[in-house]
Amino acid sequence: MYLLDHIVHFVKEPKAMVEKTRELGLHTVEGGKHEVWGTYNSLCYFGLSYIEFIGVFDQHLLEKSAKVPYTLHASYKKRNEQLGLTRIALRTNSIEKDAEKLREKGYEVIGPDSFSRVRPDGSVLTWTLLHFGKNEMPFDFPFLIQWDGSDEERYKDLVQNGTIQKHPKGDLAIDEIVFEVINLEWAKEWSELFQHEIVESTPSYITLKAPNCDFRFTLGEKNEIAEVKIKGAKEEQQLILENGNYRFIR
């Protein structure tokens, strides 16, 4: 089963997003540093799915990381370091088997590789990542993440340390992520890879249903995340936040 784990949103200053989003009625906390990648983050959770506001603290380390194909950092460089919504990660509990399956289907696979991050309280968070793709393919599929520990254990820990709290803006959950793509065949390929059912299909868009949100692919001139739709808001609002397009619905 492949669930939405998180959405990566590159911003100028992740720490500043804590206060900026608080003013908008969202609960965001400081994350920590990825020492090996030269990045750091703040986090805004909706259940176990979250938005990762990520920024760069060491350009040299970022450049080194971006040389690894199909990674988040490679995507960021490919977008000319443009701020905004960049990639998503899907959560899995079978990452070794996923690597085998993707290789059998003809994808180039990087990993699985283990990583860690030191939290502000000094504790260490650990996880495993898998990146994959095809050479010269203009669309970036999600990367896969497998966390150490069960979802139940992680949720309990995140509530206890204050990372997960109720948002003043409402009882919020990520409802749908909209991708603009130049080829709708990628939506069908995504559906096959991750067993996300096609629930709508027209010549101009395809909607897939994942266990914890929907993914809509709309035909256009770019390959990018066009919008994140969040449900459960007390008031409806369209919001542009550092080039990221968010829509809050009831």
Residue pairs with C-beta under 8 A, 6 or more apart in sequence:
1 92
1 93
1 195
1 211
2 90
2 91
2 92
2 144
2 194
2 195
2 196
2 210
2 211
3 48
3 49
3 90
3 91
3 210
3 211
3 212
4 49
4 88
4 90
4 91
4 174
4 177
4 210
4 212
4 213
5 48
5 49
5 50
5 88
5 89
5 90
5 91
5 145
6 49
6 50
6 51
6 52
6 88
6 89
6 145
7 49
7 50
7 51
7 52
7 85
7 87
7 88
7 174
7 177
7 225
7 228
8 52
8 54
8 72
8 85
8 86
8 87
8 88
8 89
9 51
9 52
9 53
9 54
9 84
9 85
9 86
9 241
9 242
9 244
10 54
10 55
10 76
10 81
10 82
10 83
10 84
10 86
11 17
11 53
11 54
11 55
11 83
11 242
12 55
12 83
12 242
13 55
14 30
14 31
14 40
14 41
14 42
14 53
14 54
14 55
15 30
15 42
17 28
17 42
17 44
17 53
18 28
18 29
18 30
18 42
20 241
21 27
21 28
21 44
21 241
22 28
24 169
24 239
24 241
25 167
25 168
25 169
25 170
26 44
26 167
26 168
26 169
26 172
27 44
27 45
27 165
27 166
27 167
27 168
28 42
28 43
28 44
28 53
29 42
29 43
29 44
29 162
29 163
30 42
30 43
30 120
31 40
31 41
31 42
31 43
31 52
31 117
31 119
31 120
32 40
32 41
32 117
32 118
32 119
32 120
32 125
33 39
33 40
33 57
33 117
33 118
34 40
34 41
34 115
34 117
35 61
35 118
36 61
36 65
36 115
37 61
37 62
37 65
37 73
38 56
38 57
38 58
38 59
38 60
38 61
38 62
38 64
38 65
39 54
39 55
39 56
39 57
39 62
39 73
40 54
40 55
40 57
41 52
41 53
41 54
41 55
42 52
42 53
43 50
43 51
43 52
43 53
43 163
44 50
44 51
44 53
45 158
45 163
45 164
46 167
46 172
46 173
46 174
46 230
47 155
47 164
47 173
47 212
48 91
48 151
48 154
48 155
48 158
49 173
49 174
49 212
49 213
51 228
56 62
62 73
62 76
62 77
63 77
65 71
65 73
66 73
66 74
66 76
66 77
67 74
68 74
68 110
68 131
69 108
69 110
69 131
69 133
69 135
70 108
70 110
70 131
70 132
70 133
70 140
70 141
70 143
71 110
71 131
71 143
72 86
72 87
72 143
75 86
75 87
75 140
76 86
79 86
79 224
82 243
83 242
83 243
84 225
84 242
84 243
84 244
85 224
85 225
85 228
85 243
85 244
85 245
86 225
87 140
87 142
87 143
87 225
88 142
88 177
88 225
89 142
89 143
89 144
89 145
90 142
90 143
90 144
90 145
90 194
90 210
91 144
91 145
91 146
91 147
92 98
92 130
92 144
92 145
92 146
93 146
94 146
95 111
95 112
95 128
95 130
95 144
95 146
96 112
98 130
98 144
99 109
99 111
99 112
99 130
99 132
102 109
102 130
102 132
102 193
103 109
105 193
106 134
107 132
107 133
107 134
108 132
108 133
108 134
108 135
109 130
109 131
109 132
110 130
110 131
110 132
111 128
111 129
111 130
111 131
112 128
112 129
112 130
112 146
113 128
113 129
113 130
114 126
114 127
114 128
115 126
115 127
115 128
115 129
116 124
116 125
116 126
116 127
117 124
117 125
118 124
118 125
119 125
121 161
126 147
126 148
127 145
127 146
127 147
127 148
128 145
128 146
128 148
129 143
129 144
129 145
130 143
130 144
130 145
130 146
131 143
131 144
132 141
132 143
132 144
133 140
133 141
138 182
138 223
139 181
139 182
139 183
139 186
139 223
140 223
141 186
141 190
141 193
142 194
147 154
149 157
155 164
158 164
159 165
169 233
169 234
169 248
170 232
170 233
170 234
170 248
171 232
172 230
172 231
172 232
172 233
172 248
173 213
173 230
173 231
173 232
174 212
174 213
174 228
174 229
174 230
174 231
175 213
175 214
175 229
175 230
175 231
175 249
176 207
176 213
176 214
176 215
176 216
176 228
176 229
177 213
177 214
177 215
177 216
177 225
177 227
177 228
177 229
178 216
178 217
178 218
178 225
178 226
178 227
178 228
178 229
179 187
179 215
179 216
179 217
179 218
179 223
179 224
179 225
179 226
180 218
180 219
180 220
180 221
180 222
180 223
180 224
180 225
180 226
181 187
181 217
181 218
181 219
181 220
181 222
181 223
182 219
182 220
182 221
182 222
182 223
184 205
184 206
184 217
184 219
186 217
187 198
187 206
187 208
187 215
187 217
188 198
188 206
190 196
190 208
190 215
190 217
191 197
191 198
191 208
194 210
196 208
196 209
196 210
196 215
197 208
197 209
198 206
198 207
198 208
199 207
199 208
199 209
199 214
200 206
200 207
200 216
201 207
203 219
204 218
204 219
205 216
205 217
205 218
205 219
206 216
206 217
207 214
207 215
207 216
207 217
208 214
208 215
208 216
208 217
218 226
220 226
226 245
227 245
227 246
227 247
228 244
228 245
228 246
228 247
229 246
229 247
229 249
230 246
230 247
230 248
230 249
231 248
231 249
231 250
232 250
233 248
233 249
233 250
234 250
235 248
235 250
236 247
236 248
236 249
236 250
237 247
237 248
238 245
238 246
238 247
238 248
239 245
239 246
239 247
239 248
240 246
